[in-house]
Amino acid sequence: MIPPRFEYAAPKSLQEAVGLLNGRGGDAKVLAGGQSMIPLLKLRLAAPALLVDINRIPGLDYLRESDGFLRIGSLTRVAALGGSRLLQKKYGAIHDASLAIADPLVRNLGTVGGNISHGDPSNDLPAVALAMGAQFAATGASGERSIRAEDFFVDTFATALAHDEILTEVRVPVPPPRSGGAYLKVEQKVADFATAGVAVQITMGRGSECERVGIGITGAGPTAIKAKKAEEAMLGKKPTDASAAAEAAELAAGASSPTSDIRGTVDYKRALIRLLVTRGLARANERARRGA
Ligand SMILES: Cc1cc2nc3c(=O)[nH]c(=O)nc-3n(C[C@H](O)[C@H](O)[C@H](O)COP(=O)(O)OP(=O)(O)OC[C@H]3O[C@@H](n4cnc5c(N)ncnc54)[C@H](O)[C@@H]3O)c2cc1C
């Protein structure tokens, strides 16, 4: 498939990139890893007049903890998340999700910023960001602002980013002691998008009751979903409390709005969400207990 004609720019600074986007009034798109953008162009589902390639902008590829946050630069490749000992040890949900995304070729090119900014409800990182209470830094013509993950995913392929804003950093609060997280995904075949996926992040108090709970759902609605009622149902309960977990699983399934498609029926997908919430709580609990 041959994409429509477009102009191409490869700015070397954020300001230059924002200026280029701003100058086209919505008819320009950012190009990061290209793993979603290039297929859209080839299928002629997108036809921007200008592609602004941000890969030559320095300082957007990093992963570090500072000032209470894990900070992930938007040009960090998904493969770098999978190879991180820090994530494996302290950010299990992000680590799990990064290994569940597509295949090594896509993970080598696809970026964290692109996975989030694309606003695809089937992408894996948005649900993790919702479960972990992440924020996104975005730079536009009027400077930088911070957007909470729960305010970011507006509709399918639509986010809170303005047409001239570039997502620069994902900020995940450093989990307190006795925290653990997990991301579980069911896919129809290896390297596929999720039939359903669930991210769980918990912090336990001294009596092993949940003090903080985050639950995000992939592939079951127009956007990634934060299952707030399910989160609340687990507060003050032990993750091993089977009836509390079953209630949370039911509430999460109720918060979802999957559609029937080649990957399964609505009932099947809701059943998967129930199962993945229960298993996610169990895995997050194991990791919280061993300090992972
Ligand atoms: C075969 C295949 C299988 C896949 N399977 C999965 C999967 O299982 N799970 C999953 O999560 N993903 C999957 N993906 C999608 C993949 O993870 C993409 O890489 C990701 O969705 C987009 O990241 P990118 O860096 O390639 O962005 P691009 O394709 O370059 O851009 C995607 C969109 O985001 C915008 N954008 C990118 N970066 C920024 C930024 N910093 N600021 C503002 N806007 C930006 C672009 O303008 C564009 O609209 C798959 C892709 C392929 C090709």
The ligand as an ORCA input file, in Angstrom:
! r2SCAN-3c Opt
* xyz 0 1
  C       1.944     -5.572     14.256
  C       1.699     -4.634     15.395
  C       1.235     -5.149     16.586
  C       1.016     -4.287     17.673
  N       0.575     -4.823     18.850
  C       0.433     -4.029     19.936
  C       0.059     -4.557     21.201
  O      -0.138     -5.750     21.368
  N      -0.078     -3.687     22.241
  C       0.161     -2.342     22.115
  O       0.058     -1.614     23.088
  N       0.522     -1.806     20.927
  C       0.660     -2.616     19.849
  N       1.037     -2.067     18.645
  C       1.150     -0.613     18.536
  C       2.572     -0.178     18.887
  O       2.793     -0.365     20.278
  C       2.841      1.272     18.501
  O       4.193      1.433     18.516
  C       2.279      2.372     19.358
  O       0.879      2.293     19.441
  C       2.619      3.738     18.791
  O       3.918      4.087     19.125
  P       4.886      4.711     18.052
  O       6.057      5.266     18.779
  O       5.165      3.719     16.991
  O       4.013      5.942     17.519
  P       3.694      6.446     16.045
  O       3.147      5.352     15.221
  O       4.850      7.198     15.510
  O       2.531      7.488     16.397
  C       1.268      7.029     16.828
  C       0.364      8.231     17.098
  O       0.788      8.940     18.248
  C       1.203     10.280     17.918
  N       2.410     10.516     18.710
  C       3.495      9.703     18.815
  N       4.367     10.184     19.702
  C       3.831     11.336     20.175
  C       4.254     12.277     21.147
  N       5.411     12.130     21.834
  N       3.456     13.338     21.388
  C       2.288     13.503     20.720
  N       1.830     12.632     19.805
  C       2.587     11.554     19.534
  C       1.399     10.281     16.416
  O       1.154     11.564     15.852
  C       0.358      9.265     15.968
  O      -0.908      9.867     15.914
  C       1.254     -2.898     17.543
  C       1.726     -2.379     16.331
  C       1.960     -3.227     15.265
  C       2.474     -2.663     13.981
*
